[in-house]
Amino acid sequence: MATELTGTGNKRAGKFTPNMENFRVSLSYEGLKLKKSNKDKTIEDLKRKYSR
């Protein structure tokens, strides 16, 4: 008995957004830190602010 594949793959609908606390820890490993003025902003806000 063969298994038939229908072509419906595992597709993700959402976009990955990291947890802000994990992002701060990651920055600290690299010797970086967020400015106090950016402390309460989301990652999306920071991307918009620093995008070129």
Residue pairs with C-beta under 8 A, 6 or more apart in sequence:
17 43
17 44
18 43
20 42
20 43
23 43
24 33
24 34
27 33
27 34
38 46
38 49
41 49
